[in-house]
């Protein structure tokens, strides 16, 4: 298939009517702003990457018509931000170059931007993950480049997706909650969003395990209603949908304070997460027991790369081995460390356990929040496509 010349990639101009809805509510002013943002970014990213880029795809919530909206004064704006995938003809774009583009476009648009990259040649071999299933179902918008490229994707349906994707959803959500709780510069609205997304992940994991998975959150809410969901999960799932549609208008019910809601919901999500994995894997339902379990949360489709093996060997030397059988395996470290820090990080024992899992050298005292955050963030690039054949940095529910 002959590709369009990348130097002539065109984004749709904002003045052309677009019938596709990007947000939950479809407000005309917000939709116009989103189309303008995407048009500017597509043209700019194409110019920055030049011949390396074959296409730029919008993925995630705004591609599914589930993007959120907030107000900045009288100006409506998208929230949390845009997730895009760069298809590159010479292999994926380097991580650092993508981060530089993200920062530049986030500053220009005054909104979060997340960019990932995949090799165009690898499209026919993409793994049967939930992320790629979403794209194969048509929840994607080609902002620049050849739309015919998507025809190279393999045919996927829910039955193609392995059960380990359930654990991956939960792990991504827990990692986002952990990072937001460890960070000092995360806005309260984003911290609540990460916890609401963790609620959605707890419901979605159960739906996926049942052999179904609707294309929208509202559709999956109906599917969850038909399952024997744990007490409170269905109500929390519906509440999370309301939050994600209009975060700045959401308030906890029954006059509960934001702080009280965050504490209560964090405990609920921890319970729903751990009881689900106990049913799927037979792991203990305590944070400590889950971290020490010898049950593999994932089965990697390919052997770890050289860099991951080296980092794993370093972790093995620095971290006490007894009781933590997977501390040298990145895709097994993440779910354990993320759960410990997201849902039990206020306890010194859980922070110490996470530090050991993440390979932090003992200092004679409890690990600092800054060291834990840095170690968790260093682990994320290791979980990109090289080890698991799928993306990790941007959660299924939008930019972290």
Protein Blocks (a to p, Z undefined) as FASTA:
>chain_A
ZZddfklgccddfklccfbdfbfnlpaklmmmmmmmmmmmmmmmmmmnmmmpmbdcdehj
llnopaccddehjaccddfbdcdddddfebpadfklmmmmmmmmmmmnopacddddddfk
lmmmpccdfklmmmmnopacdfbdjfklmmmpccddfklpcfklmmmmmmmmmmmmmmmm
mpmkbcfklmmmmmmmmmmmmmmmmmmmnopacfbfklmmmmmmmpccdehklmmmmmmm
mmmmmmmlgccehhiafklmmmmmmmmmmmmmmmmmmmmnopafbfklmmmpcbdfbdcf
bdcdfklmmmmmmmmmmpcfehpaklmgmklmmmmmmmmmmmmmmpmklmmmmmmmnopa
cehiacdfklmmmmmmmmmmmmmmklnopafklcfkbcZZ
